[in-house]
Amino acid sequence: MKPSTPDLPLEGTITARQCECCGHHEIGIVTRSGEYFSLSPGMRVTITEAKDRPDEDTKT
């Protein structure tokens, strides 16, 4: 199943996880609602803050 295309701009926290299909590691963004979107080579990103403390965006 192909992942949905997010509405842009997309806001969330960068995270790493294992691919559900083949198990490789991938980098993506998790939104406040818990949706995960993979990052791909060539995508443009803007970093707005450094992560130096846990908060509600990264609850697991």
PDB file of N, CA, C and O in Angstrom:
ATOM      1  N   MET A   1       0.839  -1.182   0.000  1.00  0.00           N
ATOM      2  CA  MET A   1       0.000   0.000   0.000  1.00  0.00           C
ATOM      3  C   MET A   1       0.884   1.244   0.000  1.00  0.00           C
ATOM      4  O   MET A   1       1.798   1.356   0.816  1.00  0.00           O
ATOM      5  N   LYS A   2       0.619   2.168  -0.899  1.00  0.00           N
ATOM      6  CA  LYS A   2       1.413   3.383  -1.004  1.00  0.00           C
ATOM      7  C   LYS A   2       1.013   4.361   0.098  1.00  0.00           C
ATOM      8  O   LYS A   2      -0.177   4.575   0.324  1.00  0.00           O
ATOM      9  N   PRO A   3       2.015   4.974   0.807  1.00  0.00           N
ATOM     10  CA  PRO A   3       1.683   5.927   1.854  1.00  0.00           C
ATOM     11  C   PRO A   3       0.977   7.140   1.282  1.00  0.00           C
ATOM     12  O   PRO A   3       1.191   7.508   0.127  1.00  0.00           O
ATOM     13  N   SER A   4       0.130   7.765   2.101  1.00  0.00           N
ATOM     14  CA  SER A   4      -0.580   8.956   1.650  1.00  0.00           C
ATOM     15  C   SER A   4       0.386  10.124   1.502  1.00  0.00           C
ATOM     16  O   SER A   4       1.420  10.178   2.169  1.00  0.00           O
ATOM     17  N   THR A   5       0.038  11.054   0.625  1.00  0.00           N
ATOM     18  CA  THR A   5       0.841  12.254   0.436  1.00  0.00           C
ATOM     19  C   THR A   5       0.365  13.296   1.435  1.00  0.00           C
ATOM     20  O   THR A   5      -0.823  13.618   1.472  1.00  0.00           O
ATOM     21  N   PRO A   6       1.278  13.832   2.250  1.00  0.00           N
ATOM     22  CA  PRO A   6       0.851  14.786   3.281  1.00  0.00           C
ATOM     23  C   PRO A   6       0.513  16.148   2.688  1.00  0.00           C
ATOM     24  O   PRO A   6       1.032  16.535   1.641  1.00  0.00           O
ATOM     25  N   ASP A   7      -0.374  16.871   3.385  1.00  0.00           N
ATOM     26  CA  ASP A   7      -0.614  18.265   3.043  1.00  0.00           C
ATOM     27  C   ASP A   7       0.618  19.046   3.457  1.00  0.00           C
ATOM     28  O   ASP A   7       1.184  18.800   4.523  1.00  0.00           O
ATOM     29  N   LEU A   8       1.031  19.974   2.633  1.00  0.00           N
ATOM     30  CA  LEU A   8       2.222  20.776   2.921  1.00  0.00           C
ATOM     31  C   LEU A   8       1.815  22.179   3.326  1.00  0.00           C
ATOM     32  O   LEU A   8       0.810  22.670   2.811  1.00  0.00           O
ATOM     33  N   PRO A   9       2.517  22.850   4.203  1.00  0.00           N
ATOM     34  CA  PRO A   9       3.727  22.372   4.876  1.00  0.00           C
ATOM     35  C   PRO A   9       3.393  21.323   5.927  1.00  0.00           C
ATOM     36  O   PRO A   9       2.279  21.282   6.449  1.00  0.00           O
ATOM     37  N   LEU A  10       4.367  20.482   6.227  1.00  0.00           N
ATOM     38  CA  LEU A  10       4.229  19.391   7.188  1.00  0.00           C
ATOM     39  C   LEU A  10       5.047  19.727   8.421  1.00  0.00           C
ATOM     40  O   LEU A  10       6.216  20.094   8.306  1.00  0.00           O
ATOM     41  N   GLU A  11       4.449  19.606   9.597  1.00  0.00           N
ATOM     42  CA  GLU A  11       5.158  19.902  10.841  1.00  0.00           C
ATOM     43  C   GLU A  11       5.167  18.664  11.719  1.00  0.00           C
ATOM     44  O   GLU A  11       4.149  17.988  11.866  1.00  0.00           O
ATOM     45  N   GLY A  12       6.329  18.371  12.306  1.00  0.00           N
ATOM     46  CA  GLY A  12       6.443  17.220  13.179  1.00  0.00           C
ATOM     47  C   GLY A  12       7.850  17.087  13.711  1.00  0.00           C
ATOM     48  O   GLY A  12       8.643  18.026  13.652  1.00  0.00           O
ATOM     49  N   THR A  13       8.151  15.911  14.230  1.00  0.00           N
ATOM     50  CA  THR A  13       9.457  15.622  14.810  1.00  0.00           C
ATOM     51  C   THR A  13      10.149  14.562  13.965  1.00  0.00           C
ATOM     52  O   THR A  13       9.548  13.543  13.625  1.00  0.00           O
ATOM     53  N   ILE A  14      11.415  14.803  13.625  1.00  0.00           N
ATOM     54  CA  ILE A  14      12.179  13.833  12.845  1.00  0.00           C
ATOM     55  C   ILE A  14      12.478  12.629  13.725  1.00  0.00           C
ATOM     56  O   ILE A  14      12.867  12.777  14.884  1.00  0.00           O
ATOM     57  N   THR A  15      12.295  11.432  13.169  1.00  0.00           N
ATOM     58  CA  THR A  15      12.531  10.203  13.909  1.00  0.00           C
ATOM     59  C   THR A  15      13.031   9.115  12.959  1.00  0.00           C
ATOM     60  O   THR A  15      12.939   9.257  11.740  1.00  0.00           O
ATOM     61  N   ALA A  16      13.552   8.046  13.514  1.00  0.00           N
ATOM     62  CA  ALA A  16      13.988   6.890  12.729  1.00  0.00           C
ATOM     63  C   ALA A  16      13.124   5.699  13.116  1.00  0.00           C
ATOM     64  O   ALA A  16      12.680   5.590  14.259  1.00  0.00           O
ATOM     65  N   ARG A  17      12.888   4.812  12.163  1.00  0.00           N
ATOM     66  CA  ARG A  17      12.132   3.586  12.442  1.00  0.00           C
ATOM     67  C   ARG A  17      12.504   2.537  11.418  1.00  0.00           C
ATOM     68  O   ARG A  17      13.210   2.818  10.450  1.00  0.00           O
ATOM     69  N   GLN A  18      12.024   1.322  11.639  1.00  0.00           N
ATOM     70  CA  GLN A  18      12.227   0.251  10.670  1.00  0.00           C
ATOM     71  C   GLN A  18      11.033   0.218   9.730  1.00  0.00           C
ATOM     72  O   GLN A  18       9.887   0.361  10.157  1.00  0.00           O
ATOM     73  N   CYS A  19      11.310   0.028   8.454  1.00  0.00           N
ATOM     74  CA  CYS A  19      10.271  -0.078   7.432  1.00  0.00           C
ATOM     75  C   CYS A  19       9.382  -1.286   7.751  1.00  0.00           C
ATOM     76  O   CYS A  19       9.884  -2.365   8.065  1.00  0.00           O
ATOM     77  N   GLU A  20       8.065  -1.098   7.670  1.00  0.00           N
ATOM     78  CA  GLU A  20       7.131  -2.187   7.951  1.00  0.00           C
ATOM     79  C   GLU A  20       7.158  -3.265   6.870  1.00  0.00           C
ATOM     80  O   GLU A  20       6.803  -4.414   7.134  1.00  0.00           O
ATOM     81  N   CYS A  21       7.574  -2.906   5.658  1.00  0.00           N
ATOM     82  CA  CYS A  21       7.581  -3.866   4.538  1.00  0.00           C
ATOM     83  C   CYS A  21       8.810  -4.760   4.524  1.00  0.00           C
ATOM     84  O   CYS A  21       8.694  -5.980   4.406  1.00  0.00           O
ATOM     85  N   CYS A  22      10.013  -4.144   4.647  1.00  0.00           N
ATOM     86  CA  CYS A  22      11.236  -4.937   4.465  1.00  0.00           C
ATOM     87  C   CYS A  22      12.208  -4.863   5.644  1.00  0.00           C
ATOM     88  O   CYS A  22      13.203  -5.587   5.657  1.00  0.00           O
ATOM     89  N   GLY A  23      11.944  -4.013   6.624  1.00  0.00           N
ATOM     90  CA  GLY A  23      12.787  -3.963   7.807  1.00  0.00           C
ATOM     91  C   GLY A  23      13.976  -3.030   7.746  1.00  0.00           C
ATOM     92  O   GLY A  23      14.717  -2.923   8.723  1.00  0.00           O
ATOM     93  N   HIS A  24      14.185  -2.336   6.603  1.00  0.00           N
ATOM     94  CA  HIS A  24      15.316  -1.400   6.556  1.00  0.00           C
ATOM     95  C   HIS A  24      15.013  -0.193   7.439  1.00  0.00           C
ATOM     96  O   HIS A  24      13.854   0.103   7.731  1.00  0.00           O
ATOM     97  N   HIS A  25      16.065   0.496   7.856  1.00  0.00           N
ATOM     98  CA  HIS A  25      15.878   1.679   8.689  1.00  0.00           C
ATOM     99  C   HIS A  25      15.615   2.883   7.808  1.00  0.00           C
ATOM    100  O   HIS A  25      16.244   3.040   6.761  1.00  0.00           O
ATOM    101  N   GLU A  26      14.691   3.733   8.226  1.00  0.00           N
ATOM    102  CA  GLU A  26      14.366   4.930   7.466  1.00  0.00           C
ATOM    103  C   GLU A  26      14.181   6.116   8.398  1.00  0.00           C
ATOM    104  O   GLU A  26      13.904   5.956   9.587  1.00  0.00           O
ATOM    105  N   ILE A  27      14.337   7.302   7.839  1.00  0.00           N
ATOM    106  CA  ILE A  27      14.165   8.550   8.574  1.00  0.00           C
ATOM    107  C   ILE A  27      12.881   9.199   8.079  1.00  0.00           C
ATOM    108  O   ILE A  27      12.587   9.176   6.884  1.00  0.00           O
ATOM    109  N   GLY A  28      12.124   9.772   8.993  1.00  0.00           N
ATOM    110  CA  GLY A  28      10.879  10.424   8.608  1.00  0.00           C
ATOM    111  C   GLY A  28      10.441  11.437   9.641  1.00  0.00           C
ATOM    112  O   GLY A  28      11.188  11.782  10.556  1.00  0.00           O
ATOM    113  N   ILE A  29       9.221  11.905   9.479  1.00  0.00           N
ATOM    114  CA  ILE A  29       8.628  12.893  10.375  1.00  0.00           C
ATOM    115  C   ILE A  29       7.369  12.294  10.980  1.00  0.00           C
ATOM    116  O   ILE A  29       6.549  11.712  10.269  1.00  0.00           O
ATOM    117  N   VAL A  30       7.213  12.438  12.305  1.00  0.00           N
ATOM    118  CA  VAL A  30       5.993  12.042  12.998  1.00  0.00           C
ATOM    119  C   VAL A  30       5.260  13.317  13.379  1.00  0.00           C
ATOM    120  O   VAL A  30       5.820  14.185  14.050  1.00  0.00           O
ATOM    121  N   THR A  31       4.002  13.433  12.950  1.00  0.00           N
ATOM    122  CA  THR A  31       3.197  14.608  13.253  1.00  0.00           C
ATOM    123  C   THR A  31       2.610  14.499  14.655  1.00  0.00           C
ATOM    124  O   THR A  31       2.695  13.445  15.286  1.00  0.00           O
ATOM    125  N   ARG A  32       2.021  15.576  15.141  1.00  0.00           N
ATOM    126  CA  ARG A  32       1.374  15.551  16.465  1.00  0.00           C
ATOM    127  C   ARG A  32       0.269  14.507  16.536  1.00  0.00           C
ATOM    128  O   ARG A  32       0.001  13.964  17.607  1.00  0.00           O
ATOM    129  N   SER A  33      -0.376  14.219  15.409  1.00  0.00           N
ATOM    130  CA  SER A  33      -1.449  13.221  15.396  1.00  0.00           C
ATOM    131  C   SER A  33      -0.915  11.790  15.311  1.00  0.00           C
ATOM    132  O   SER A  33      -1.691  10.834  15.332  1.00  0.00           O
ATOM    133  N   GLY A  34       0.430  11.640  15.213  1.00  0.00           N
ATOM    134  CA  GLY A  34       1.037  10.314  15.197  1.00  0.00           C
ATOM    135  C   GLY A  34       1.277   9.732  13.818  1.00  0.00           C
ATOM    136  O   GLY A  34       1.751   8.601  13.711  1.00  0.00           O
ATOM    137  N   GLU A  35       0.964  10.467  12.758  1.00  0.00           N
ATOM    138  CA  GLU A  35       1.211   9.973  11.406  1.00  0.00           C
ATOM    139  C   GLU A  35       2.697  10.057  11.087  1.00  0.00           C
ATOM    140  O   GLU A  35       3.367  11.022  11.455  1.00  0.00           O
ATOM    141  N   TYR A  36       3.207   9.038  10.401  1.00  0.00           N
ATOM    142  CA  TYR A  36       4.618   8.983  10.016  1.00  0.00           C
ATOM    143  C   TYR A  36       4.730   9.190   8.508  1.00  0.00           C
ATOM    144  O   TYR A  36       4.002   8.567   7.735  1.00  0.00           O
ATOM    145  N   PHE A  37       5.643  10.065   8.097  1.00  0.00           N
ATOM    146  CA  PHE A  37       5.915  10.305   6.685  1.00  0.00           C
ATOM    147  C   PHE A  37       7.413  10.157   6.456  1.00  0.00           C
ATOM    148  O   PHE A  37       8.210  10.824   7.116  1.00  0.00           O
ATOM    149  N   SER A  38       7.801   9.286   5.524  1.00  0.00           N
ATOM    150  CA  SER A  38       9.217   9.057   5.217  1.00  0.00           C
ATOM    151  C   SER A  38       9.825  10.269   4.534  1.00  0.00           C
ATOM    152  O   SER A  38       9.166  10.957   3.754  1.00  0.00           O
ATOM    153  N   LEU A  39      11.105  10.524   4.841  1.00  0.00           N
ATOM    154  CA  LEU A  39      11.872  11.524   4.112  1.00  0.00           C
ATOM    155  C   LEU A  39      12.610  10.808   2.996  1.00  0.00           C
ATOM    156  O   LEU A  39      13.090   9.690   3.183  1.00  0.00           O
ATOM    157  N   SER A  40      12.704  11.438   1.849  1.00  0.00           N
ATOM    158  CA  SER A  40      13.386  10.862   0.693  1.00  0.00           C
ATOM    159  C   SER A  40      14.484  11.796   0.217  1.00  0.00           C
ATOM    160  O   SER A  40      14.389  13.008   0.411  1.00  0.00           O
ATOM    161  N   PRO A  41      15.532  11.249  -0.408  1.00  0.00           N
ATOM    162  CA  PRO A  41      16.580  12.104  -0.958  1.00  0.00           C
ATOM    163  C   PRO A  41      15.975  13.157  -1.891  1.00  0.00           C
ATOM    164  O   PRO A  41      15.093  12.859  -2.697  1.00  0.00           O
ATOM    165  N   GLY A  42      16.460  14.376  -1.766  1.00  0.00           N
ATOM    166  CA  GLY A  42      15.987  15.469  -2.603  1.00  0.00           C
ATOM    167  C   GLY A  42      14.884  16.304  -1.990  1.00  0.00           C
ATOM    168  O   GLY A  42      14.586  17.389  -2.490  1.00  0.00           O
ATOM    169  N   MET A  43      14.261  15.818  -0.904  1.00  0.00           N
ATOM    170  CA  MET A  43      13.230  16.625  -0.241  1.00  0.00           C
ATOM    171  C   MET A  43      13.876  17.828   0.425  1.00  0.00           C
ATOM    172  O   MET A  43      14.994  17.742   0.933  1.00  0.00           O
ATOM    173  N   ARG A  44      13.169  18.949   0.420  1.00  0.00           N
ATOM    174  CA  ARG A  44      13.657  20.146   1.103  1.00  0.00           C
ATOM    175  C   ARG A  44      13.075  20.153   2.515  1.00  0.00           C
ATOM    176  O   ARG A  44      11.910  19.808   2.715  1.00  0.00           O
ATOM    177  N   VAL A  45      13.889  20.546   3.487  1.00  0.00           N
ATOM    178  CA  VAL A  45      13.431  20.643   4.872  1.00  0.00           C
ATOM    179  C   VAL A  45      13.863  21.976   5.460  1.00  0.00           C
ATOM    180  O   VAL A  45      14.818  22.594   4.989  1.00  0.00           O
ATOM    181  N   THR A  46      13.154  22.413   6.489  1.00  0.00           N
ATOM    182  CA  THR A  46      13.521  23.593   7.257  1.00  0.00           C
ATOM    183  C   THR A  46      13.560  23.181   8.717  1.00  0.00           C
ATOM    184  O   THR A  46      12.573  22.661   9.237  1.00  0.00           O
ATOM    185  N   ILE A  47      14.677  23.402   9.385  1.00  0.00           N
ATOM    186  CA  ILE A  47      14.811  23.087  10.807  1.00  0.00           C
ATOM    187  C   ILE A  47      14.487  24.359  11.583  1.00  0.00           C
ATOM    188  O   ILE A  47      15.122  25.392  11.373  1.00  0.00           O
ATOM    189  N   THR A  48      13.499  24.288  12.480  1.00  0.00           N
ATOM    190  CA  THR A  48      13.072  25.483  13.208  1.00  0.00           C
ATOM    191  C   THR A  48      13.523  25.513  14.659  1.00  0.00           C
ATOM    192  O   THR A  48      13.473  26.566  15.295  1.00  0.00           O
ATOM    193  N   GLU A  49      13.962  24.380  15.194  1.00  0.00           N
ATOM    194  CA  GLU A  49      14.473  24.356  16.564  1.00  0.00           C
ATOM    195  C   GLU A  49      15.325  23.121  16.778  1.00  0.00           C
ATOM    196  O   GLU A  49      15.156  22.105  16.105  1.00  0.00           O
ATOM    197  N   ALA A  50      16.242  23.226  17.728  1.00  0.00           N
ATOM    198  CA  ALA A  50      17.073  22.086  18.109  1.00  0.00           C
ATOM    199  C   ALA A  50      16.332  21.277  19.160  1.00  0.00           C
ATOM    200  O   ALA A  50      15.602  21.837  19.979  1.00  0.00           O
ATOM    201  N   LYS A  51      16.513  19.986  19.140  1.00  0.00           N
ATOM    202  CA  LYS A  51      15.865  19.110  20.115  1.00  0.00           C
ATOM    203  C   LYS A  51      16.814  18.865  21.273  1.00  0.00           C
ATOM    204  O   LYS A  51      17.827  18.185  21.111  1.00  0.00           O
ATOM    205  N   ASP A  52      16.497  19.415  22.448  1.00  0.00           N
ATOM    206  CA  ASP A  52      17.370  19.215  23.600  1.00  0.00           C
ATOM    207  C   ASP A  52      16.626  18.713  24.830  1.00  0.00           C
ATOM    208  O   ASP A  52      17.225  18.557  25.894  1.00  0.00           O
ATOM    209  N   ARG A  53      15.316  18.456  24.693  1.00  0.00           N
ATOM    210  CA  ARG A  53      14.550  17.948  25.825  1.00  0.00           C
ATOM    211  C   ARG A  53      13.336  17.169  25.312  1.00  0.00           C
ATOM    212  O   ARG A  53      12.828  17.481  24.235  1.00  0.00           O
ATOM    213  N   PRO A  54      12.860  16.171  26.047  1.00  0.00           N
ATOM    214  CA  PRO A  54      11.656  15.449  25.628  1.00  0.00           C
ATOM    215  C   PRO A  54      10.419  16.333  25.766  1.00  0.00           C
ATOM    216  O   PRO A  54      10.355  17.191  26.646  1.00  0.00           O
ATOM    217  N   ASP A  55       9.444  16.118  24.894  1.00  0.00           N
ATOM    218  CA  ASP A  55       8.176  16.837  25.019  1.00  0.00           C
ATOM    219  C   ASP A  55       7.047  15.999  24.451  1.00  0.00           C
ATOM    220  O   ASP A  55       7.258  14.837  24.105  1.00  0.00           O
ATOM    221  N   GLU A  56       5.855  16.564  24.348  1.00  0.00           N
ATOM    222  CA  GLU A  56       4.693  15.800  23.927  1.00  0.00           C
ATOM    223  C   GLU A  56       4.757  15.349  22.475  1.00  0.00           C
ATOM    224  O   GLU A  56       3.997  14.458  22.096  1.00  0.00           O
ATOM    225  N   ASP A  57       5.625  15.915  21.644  1.00  0.00           N
ATOM    226  CA  ASP A  57       5.732  15.507  20.246  1.00  0.00           C
ATOM    227  C   ASP A  57       6.325  14.122  20.084  1.00  0.00           C
ATOM    228  O   ASP A  57       6.099  13.486  19.054  1.00  0.00           O
ATOM    229  N   THR A  58       7.076  13.627  21.057  1.00  0.00           N
ATOM    230  CA  THR A  58       7.795  12.366  20.878  1.00  0.00           C
ATOM    231  C   THR A  58       7.344  11.270  21.831  1.00  0.00           C
ATOM    232  O   THR A  58       8.098  10.327  22.073  1.00  0.00           O
ATOM    233  N   LYS A  59       6.140  11.365  22.379  1.00  0.00           N
ATOM    234  CA  LYS A  59       5.646  10.295  23.248  1.00  0.00           C
ATOM    235  C   LYS A  59       5.497   9.021  22.444  1.00  0.00           C
ATOM    236  O   LYS A  59       4.994   9.039  21.321  1.00  0.00           O
ATOM    237  N   THR A  60       5.937   7.913  23.023  1.00  0.00           N
ATOM    238  CA  THR A  60       5.806   6.624  22.335  1.00  0.00           C
ATOM    239  C   THR A  60       4.961   5.679  23.130  1.00  0.00           C
ATOM    240  O   THR A  60       4.740   4.544  22.707  1.00  0.00           O
TER     241      THR A  60
END
